[in-house]
């Protein structure tokens, strides 16, 4: 009986989250509130999880780059207990609180946040990048390493050369873009978050691709940092 109660509770939470996502759709801004010429500081965001006994924890890491020089300006991280269950399509509600806590630690202004995940490429256009962009009132981009398969979409004809892309079109609407950042490597999946359009988002992502990886340096080093923070925490918990 207890397991059934958990299922019912999660279904109720899912319905509340989806309703909130639908309410927020009218606040999505797809016009550019930042231009490549005026862009200064770009932040990469990623989270990592672990369990300790019967509790789940996460760390959020933010790495801020100078867009012109691609130098690291600042790094911040936070750790916290995760109390929101994982619900497919509702990841933003699980991750936003810790992200916001980490963003508040930043000492430099951030013009644009780049998330390891989706934004508009979501069944209700409300991935973490979009949700966070609305909550913060900041331009955001979602950059995912794998395709969120809420629909069937064939991108096998994507050309192998660097810079090629295929738009992900669903019901006549562009949800995101499959983008090849280096010749012959796996593509990434770019979607707008908020306050930006897909063309500008793609240019910014491509400008922040290093030689050593097919993902932007922003989210790559945020990801590396999360593994370091998690490793240190796990060592301390032993």
ROMAR-397543 format. One record per atom (N, C-alpha, C): residue in three letters; x, y, z. Coordinates in pm, whole numbers, padded with zeros to 5 digits, always signed. Example, Ala and Ser with C-alpha at 12.3 -4.5 7.8 and 13.67 -1.06 7.14 Angstrom:
BEGIN
ALA+01319-00569+00780ALA+01230-00450+00780ALA+01320-00330+00780SER+01285-00225+00708SER+01367-00106+00714SER+01290+00003+00787
// end
This chain:
BEGIN
UNK+00084-00122+00000UNK+00000+00000+00000UNK+00086+00126+00000UNK+00200+00118+00073UNK+00288+00233+00079UNK+00342+00272-00057UNK+00381+00171-00139UNK+00433+00199-00273UNK+00329+00267-00359UNK+00202+00224-00346UNK+00095+00287-00424UNK+00079+00433-00385UNK+00092+00463-00257UNK+00080+00602-00212UNK+00189+00690-00272UNK+00310+00633-00282UNK+00421+00707-00342UNK+00391+00736-00489UNK+00339+00636-00560UNK+00305+00654-00701UNK+00199+00763-00717UNK+00096+00758-00633UNK-00011+00858-00641UNK+00043+00998-00611UNK+00133+01006-00513UNK+00189+01136-00476UNK+00273+01193-00590UNK+00354+01109-00652UNK+00437+01156-00763UNK+00352+01196-00883UNK+00243+01125-00906UNK+00153+01161-01015UNK+00091+01297-00989UNK+00054+01322-00864UNK-00003+01453-00827UNK+00100+01564-00846UNK+00224+01538-00804UNK+00331+01637-00821UNK+00354+01663-00969UNK+00355+01558-01050UNK+00374+01570-01194UNK+00267+01659-01256UNK+00143+01639-01217UNK+00033+01720-01270UNK+00049+01867-01232UNK+00091+01893-01107UNK+00112+02031-01063UNK+00226+02096-01141UNK+00335+02022-01160UNK+00450+02076-01233UNK+00414+02106-01378UNK+00343+02015-01441UNK+00307+02035-01581UNK+00212+02153-01597UNK+00123+02170-01502UNK+00032+02285-01505UNK+00112+02415-01494UNK+00211+02417-01405UNK+00296+02534-01390UNK+00373+02562-01517UNK+00424+02459-01582UNK+00496+02477-01708UNK+00407+02538-01815UNK+00285+02491-01822UNK+00191+02544-01921UNK+00159+02691-01893UNK+00149+02726-01765UNK+00122+02865-01727UNK+00238+02957-01765UNK+00359+02904-01758UNK+00478+02986-01785UNK+00508+03003-01933UNK+00442+02924-02017UNK+00472+02930-02161UNK+00454+03070-02219UNK+00358+03144-02168UNK+00331+03279-02221UNK+00444+03376-02189UNK+00533+03338-02097UNK+00643+03427-02057UNK+00772+03401-02136UNK+00770+03300-02222UNK+00889+03270-02301UNK+00912+03382-02403UNK+01034+03431-02407UNK+01072+03538-02500UNK+01175+03482-02599UNK+01139+03480-02726UNK+01227+03422-02828UNK+01303+03526-02907UNK+01291+03652-02869UNK+01370+03758-02933UNK+01499+03780-02856UNK+01600+03831-02924UNK+01732+03847-02864UNK+01736+03967-02769UNK+01770+03938-02645UNK+01793+04043-02547UNK+01942+04065-02525UNK+02022+03996-02604UNK+02167+04013-02601UNK+02217+03988-02744UNK+02322+04057-02783UNK+02381+04035-02914UNK+02524+03985-02897UNK+02576+03922-03000UNK+02712+03872-02994UNK+02810+03985-02969UNK+02784+04102-03024UNK+02875+04217-03009UNK+02874+04272-02867UNK+02761+04260-02797UNK+02752+04317-02662UNK+02770+04212-02552UNK+02792+04086-02592UNK+02804+03977-02495UNK+02941+03981-02427UNK+02941+03976-02296UNK+03068+03981-02221UNK+03090+03851-02143UNK+03004+03824-02045UNK+03024+03709-01958UNK+02920+03600-01984UNK+02969+03479-02009UNK+02883+03364-02035UNK+02913+03257-01931UNK+02809+03203-01869UNK+02828+03103-01764UNK+02779+02966-01808UNK+02856+02864-01776UNK+02814+02726-01797UNK+02764+02667-01668UNK+02656+02588-01676UNK+02592+02532-01556UNK+02575+02382-01571UNK+02608+02309-01463UNK+02582+02164-01463UNK+02560+02118-01319UNK+02489+02006-01305UNK+02464+01947-01174UNK+02502+01799-01175UNK+02541+01749-01059UNK+02571+01607-01042UNK+02506+01559-00913UNK+02467+01431-00910UNK+02392+01374-00797UNK+02467+01259-00733UNK+02434+01231-00607UNK+02479+01111-00539UNK+02386+01084-00421UNK+02397+00963-00369UNK+02315+00925-00254UNK+02404+00892-00134UNK+02355+00926-00018UNK+02422+00892+00107UNK+02315+00836+00201UNK+02322+00704+00222UNK+02221+00634+00301UNK+02085+00651+00232UNK+01988+00712+00298UNK+01854+00721+00238UNK+01825+00860+00182UNK+01929+00943+00170UNK+01910+01079+00118UNK+01986+01100-00011UNK+01933+01188-00094UNK+01997+01221-00221UNK+02048+01364-00215UNK+02167+01384-00272UNK+02230+01515-00273UNK+02272+01552-00415UNK+02295+01680-00435UNK+02343+01727-00565UNK+02439+01843-00543UNK+02527+01861-00639UNK+02609+01981-00642UNK+02581+02053-00773UNK+02577+02184-00767UNK+02562+02266-00886UNK+02689+02348-00902UNK+02746+02347-01020UNK+02867+02424-01048UNK+02841+02521-01163UNK+02891+02642-01146UNK+02880+02746-01248UNK+03020+02798-01278UNK+03056+02798-01404UNK+03185+02852-01448UNK+03157+02969-01542UNK+03210+03086-01509UNK+03186+03207-01588UNK+03307+03236-01676UNK+03279+03258-01804UNK+03384+03287-01902UNK+03369+03427-01959UNK+03482+03486-01993UNK+03483+03606-02076UNK+03460+03560-02220UNK+03352+03605-02281UNK+03316+03557-02414UNK+03419+03595-02519UNK+03484+03709-02502UNK+03580+03756-02603UNK+03712+03680-02593UNK+03762+03659-02471UNK+03894+03597-02453UNK+03886+03448-02421UNK+03767+03400-02384UNK+03744+03262-02342UNK+03826+03225-02218UNK+03853+03324-02136UNK+03922+03301-02009UNK+03820+03284-01896UNK+03854+03199-01799UNK+03766+03179-01684UNK+03775+03301-01593UNK+03659+03355-01559UNK+03650+03472-01470UNK+03621+03429-01327UNK+03535+03328-01314UNK+03486+03293-01181UNK+03429+03153-01181UNK+03440+03085-01066UNK+03381+02952-01047UNK+03312+02947-00911UNK+03190+02896-00910UNK+03117+02881-00784UNK+03047+02746-00782UNK+03026+02694-00661UNK+02954+02567-00647UNK+02872+02568-00519UNK+02767+02488-00517UNK+02682+02469-00399UNK+02644+02323-00392UNK+02621+02278-00269UNK+02575+02141-00246UNK+02449+02146-00161UNK+02354+02059-00192UNK+02232+02057-00113UNK+02159+01925-00126UNK+02072+01898-00030UNK+01989+01779-00037UNK+01880+01797-00142UNK+01854+01692-00216UNK+01751+01695-00320UNK+01623+01633-00264UNK+01517+01709-00261UNK+01391+01659-00204UNK+01282+01641-00310UNK+01303+01695-00429UNK+01205+01680-00537UNK+01237+01552-00614UNK+01142+01462-00630UNK+01170+01337-00701UNK+01197+01361-00850UNK+01267+01266-00912UNK+01288+01275-01056UNK+01157+01242-01127UNK+01110+01335-01207UNK+00990+01316-01288UNK+01023+01359-01430UNK+01011+01268-01523UNK+01046+01297-01662UNK+00970+01420-01711UNK+01043+01512-01772UNK+00982+01633-01826UNK+00969+01745-01725UNK+01008+01719-01600UNK+00993+01819-01493UNK+01124+01842-01419UNK+01235+01820-01488UNK+01367+01829-01425UNK+01395+01968-01369UNK+01340+02069-01431UNK+01366+02206-01387UNK+01328+02228-01242UNK+01219+02167-01198UNK+01174+02185-01060UNK+01265+02113-00961UNK+01336+02016-01008UNK+01430+01939-00926UNK+01564+02012-00912UNK+01601+02089-01016UNK+01734+02146-01020UNK+01741+02297-01000UNK+01632+02367-01020UNK+01641+02513-01021UNK+01682+02572-00887UNK+01630+02520-00778UNK+01657+02581-00648UNK+01807+02585-00617UNK+01876+02473-00643UNK+02019+02469-00616UNK+02096+02555-00716UNK+02049+02560-00840UNK+02111+02650-00937UNK+02099+02795-00893UNK+01980+02835-00850UNK+01959+02973-00807UNK+02048+03007-00688UNK+02060+02914-00596UNK+02146+02935-00479UNK+02290+02958-00523UNK+02335+02882-00622UNK+02473+02896-00671UNK+02490+03026-00748UNK+02392+03061-00829UNK+02400+03185-00907UNK+02408+03307-00817UNK+02345+03300-00701UNK+02349+03413-00608UNK+02487+03435-00547UNK+02573+03335-00559UNK+02709+03347-00507UNK+02802+03421-00602UNK+02761+03433-00727UNK+02847+03494-00828UNK+02875+03641-00798UNK+02999+03680-00817UNK+03040+03817-00792UNK+03042+03901-00920UNK+03036+03833-01034UNK+03037+03902-01163UNK+02900+03891-01229UNK+02864+03993-01304UNK+02739+03989-01380UNK+02751+03887-01492UNK+02646+03810-01512UNK+02641+03712-01621UNK+02541+03760-01724UNK+02585+03770-01849UNK+02497+03814-01958UNK+02411+03700-02010UNK+02464+03577-02002UNK+02394+03462-02059UNK+02437+03335-01987UNK+02340+03249-01956UNK+02368+03119-01894UNK+02349+03009-01998UNK+02442+02914-01998UNK+02435+02799-02087UNK+02424+02673-02002UNK+02316+02597-02019UNK+02288+02481-01935UNK+02319+02350-02007UNK+02369+02255-01930UNK+02386+02120-01982UNK+02249+02052-01976UNK+02172+02071-02081UNK+02036+02019-02086UNK+01955+02093-02190UNK+01824+02084-02179UNK+01736+02141-02280UNK+01666+02269-02233UNK+01614+02339-02329UNK+01532+02456-02303UNK+01399+02439-02375UNK+01388+02501-02492UNK+01265+02495-02572UNK+01241+02354-02629UNK+01346+02274-02637UNK+01336+02137-02687UNK+01280+02047-02576UNK+01149+02055-02562UNK+01080+01995-02447UNK+00932+01989-02484UNK+00859+01887-02439UNK+00718+01875-02479UNK+00632+01997-02448UNK+00670+02073-02344UNK+00598+02197-02311UNK+00689+02319-02319UNK+00800+02304-02392UNK+00899+02412-02410UNK+00955+02461-02277UNK+00967+02372-02179UNK+01002+02422-02046UNK+01112+02337-01982UNK+01222+02315-02058UNK+01338+02254-01998UNK+01402+02350-01899UNK+01505+02304-01828UNK+01568+02386-01725UNK+01617+02519-01779UNK+01673+02520-01898UNK+01726+02645-01954UNK+01616+02750-01971UNK+01499+02708-02016UNK+01389+02802-02034UNK+01331+02844-01899UNK+01308+02747-01813UNK+01252+02778-01681UNK+01343+02874-01605UNK+01473+02846-01604UNK+01568+02931-01533UNK+01575+03070-01596UNK+01568+03076-01729UNK+01571+03205-01796UNK+01454+03293-01757UNK+01337+03232-01745UNK+01218+03306-01704UNK+01231+03351-01559UNK+01273+03260-01472UNK+01284+03291-01330UNK+01389+03400-01304UNK+01501+03394-01375UNK+01610+03490-01354UNK+01593+03618-01435UNK+01516+03609-01543UNK+01507+03723-01634UNK+01635+03744-01711UNK+01700+03630-01750UNK+01828+03634-01820UNK+01822+03551-01948UNK+01901+03589-02049UNK+01912+03504-02168UNK+01975+03370-02131UNK+01923+03262-02188UNK+01972+03128-02158UNK+01970+03041-02284UNK+02057+02940-02283UNK+02066+02843-02393UNK+02074+02704-02332UNK+02006+02608-02394UNK+02019+02469-02354UNK+02108+02394-02452UNK+02206+02320-02398UNK+02296+02241-02482UNK+02302+02100-02425UNK+02237+02006-02492UNK+02229+01868-02443UNK+02321+01777-02523UNK+02380+01680-02453UNK+02470+01585-02520UNK+02393+01471-02584UNK+02270+01448-02540UNK+02188+01341-02597UNK+02049+01394-02628UNK+01980+01324-02714UNK+01849+01368-02761UNK+01740+01326-02663UNK+01660+01420-02619UNK+01548+01394-02530UNK+01435+01336-02616UNK+01413+01205-02607UNK+01325+01135-02700UNK+01179+01139-02659UNK+01125+01259-02648UNK+00982+01268-02624UNK+00905+01260-02756UNK+00980+01264-02867UNK+00922+01241-03000UNK+01026+01162-03082UNK+00977+01099-03190UNK+01069+01032-03281UNK+01118+01134-03383UNK+01249+01147-03392UNK+01306+01240-03488UNK+01434+01180-03545UNK+01439+01169-03676UNK+01552+01107-03743UNK+01650+01214-03791UNK+01770+01213-03738UNK+01873+01307-03782UNK+01994+01232-03840UNK+01971+01109-03886UNK+02080+01026-03938UNK+02142+01084-04065UNK+02070+01175-04133UNK+02124+01235-04255UNK+02203+01363-04228UNK+02231+01392-04100UNK+02314+01508-04067UNK+02453+01489-04127UNK+02497+01586-04204UNK+02628+01577-04269UNK+02740+01576-04164UNK+02851+01508-04195UNK+02957+01488-04095UNK+03047+01609-04072UNK+03038+01710-04158UNK+03130+01823-04146UNK+03090+01920-04035UNK+03190+01981-03974UNK+03170+02080-03868UNK+03077+02193-03913UNK+02984+02230-03826UNK+02894+02342-03854UNK+02763+02304-03917UNK+02750+02179-03962UNK+02623+02136-04020UNK+02518+02113-03912UNK+02393+02136-03947UNK+02286+02117-03850UNK+02155+02078-03918UNK+02066+02024-03839UNK+01930+01994-03883UNK+01835+02047-03776UNK+01738+02125-03816UNK+01640+02176-03720UNK+01541+02067-03681UNK+01509+02064-03554UNK+01411+01968-03502UNK+01274+02035-03510UNK+01196+01993-03608UNK+01066+02055-03635UNK+00955+01958-03594UNK+00866+02004-03510UNK+00753+01924-03463UNK+00625+02003-03486UNK+00536+01947-03564UNK+00410+02015-03594UNK+00430+02150-03658UNK+00534+02162-03739UNK+00561+02288-03809UNK+00638+02390-03727UNK+00672+02356-03603UNK+00743+02450-03515UNK+00884+02398-03487UNK+00982+02488-03490UNK+01119+02451-03460UNK+01139+02447-03309UNK+01173+02328-03259UNK+01195+02308-03116UNK+01342+02324-03078UNK+01430+02291-03170UNK+01572+02296-03141UNK+01653+02260-03264UNK+01780+02227-03242UNK+01871+02204-03354UNK+01972+02095-03318UNK+01991+02001-03412UNK+02099+01903-03401UNK+02220+01964-03469UNK+02329+01980-03396UNK+02444+02057-03445UNK+02572+01976-03437UNK+02647+01973-03548UNK+02777+01907-03552UNK+02883+02013-03525UNK+02953+02000-03414UNK+03048+02104-03373UNK+03191+02077-03419UNK+03224+01951-03446UNK+03352+01913-03505UNK+03325+01806-03610UNK+03404+01803-03713UNK+03385+01705-03820UNK+03399+01563-03765UNK+03297+01482-03793UNK+03302+01341-03758UNK+03267+01306-03614UNK+03237+01405-03531UNK+03204+01375-03391UNK+03053+01366-03373UNK+03011+01317-03256UNK+02869+01312-03225UNK+02812+01454-03221UNK+02688+01471-03265UNK+02628+01605-03259UNK+02582+01639-03118UNK+02552+01765-03096UNK+02487+01809-02973UNK+02350+01865-03010UNK+02270+01894-02909UNK+02132+01935-02931UNK+02110+02071-02865UNK+02098+02171-02948UNK+02091+02310-02902UNK+01946+02357-02907UNK+01904+02422-02801UNK+01773+02486-02803UNK+01781+02619-02728UNK+01696+02710-02767UNK+01693+02837-02695UNK+01639+02810-02555UNK+01680+02895-02464UNK+01621+02891-02331UNK+01519+03001-02323UNK+01569+03123-02314UNK+01481+03239-02309UNK+01560+03362-02351UNK+01490+03461-02405UNK+01548+03590-02442UNK+01659+03578-02548UNK+01644+03482-02639UNK+01742+03463-02745UNK+01675+03383-02858UNK+01728+03395-02979UNK+01674+03311-03086UNK+01774+03203-03122UNK+01731+03106-03201UNK+01812+02987-03227UNK+01936+03019-03310UNK+01927+03115-03400UNK+02043+03148-03483UNK+02156+03206-03398UNK+02124+03300-03313UNK+02225+03360-03225UNK+02276+03257-03125UNK+02186+03177-03072UNK+02226+03072-02978UNK+02327+02978-03042UNK+02303+02939-03167UNK+02394+02849-03237UNK+02531+02912-03256UNK+02534+03040-03294UNK+02662+03110-03314UNK+02741+03117-03183UNK+02672+03146-03075UNK+02740+03155-02944UNK+02797+03019-02905UNK+02718+02914-02923UNK+02766+02779-02891UNK+02889+02745-02974UNK+02883+02770-03104UNK+02997+02736-03191UNK+03120+02818-03155UNK+03101+02940-03111UNK+03215+03024-03072UNK+03282+02976-02944UNK+03211+02890-02869UNK+03265+02842-02742UNK+03297+02693-02745UNK+03319+02641-02864UNK+03363+02503-02880UNK+03515+02501-02885UNK+03578+02426-02796UNK+03723+02414-02797UNK+03768+02299-02886UNK+03898+02284-02899UNK+03952+02177-02983UNK+03939+02041-02916UNK+03929+02039-02783UNK+03937+01913-02710UNK+03802+01845-02690UNK+03691+01909-02727UNK+03560+01850-02700UNK+03456+01899-02801UNK+03349+01820-02815UNK+03242+01859-02906UNK+03135+01942-02836UNK+03149+01962-02704UNK+03054+02046-02631UNK+03121+02177-02592UNK+03044+02283-02564UNK+03104+02413-02531UNK+03192+02405-02406UNK+03295+02488-02402UNK+03385+02488-02286UNK+03309+02525-02159UNK+03204+02604-02172UNK+03126+02646-02056UNK+03068+02527-01980UNK+02988+02446-02049UNK+02926+02332-01982UNK+03025+02218-01962UNK+03128+02209-02045UNK+03228+02103-02028UNK+03300+02119-01894UNK+03345+02241-01865UNK+03420+02261-01742UNK+03330+02267-01619UNK+03205+02307-01639UNK+03109+02296-01529UNK+03087+02150-01494UNK+03080+02065-01596UNK+03064+01921-01576UNK+03186+01862-01503UNK+03305+01899-01546UNK+03427+01851-01481UNK+03430+01894-01335UNK+03388+02016-01310UNK+03388+02069-01174UNK+03289+01993-01085UNK+03173+01956-01140UNK+03075+01882-01059UNK+03132+01747-01015UNK+03207+01682-01102UNK+03267+01554-01066UNK+03371+01571-00955UNK+03445+01681-00960UNK+03544+01707-00856UNK+03478+01734-00721UNK+03372+01816-00724UNK+03301+01849-00600UNK+03236+01723-00542UNK+03172+01645-00627UNK+03107+01522-00580UNK+03209+01424-00522UNK+03324+01409-00588UNK+03428+01320-00539UNK+03477+01362-00401UNK+03498+01493-00382UNK+03544+01544-00253UNK+03440+01521-00144UNK+03313+01542-00178UNK+03207+01523-00079UNK+03194+01376-00040UNK+03202+01289-00139UNK+03193+01146-00110UNK+03309+01099-00024UNK+03427+01155-00047UNK+03544+01120+00035UNK+03525+01164+00179UNK+03465+01281+00198UNK+03443+01334+00331UNK+03333+01260+00406UNK+03242+01196+00330UNK+03129+01128+00392UNK+03163+00987+00438UNK+03280+00938+00399UNK+03317+00801+00436UNK+03354+00792+00585
// end
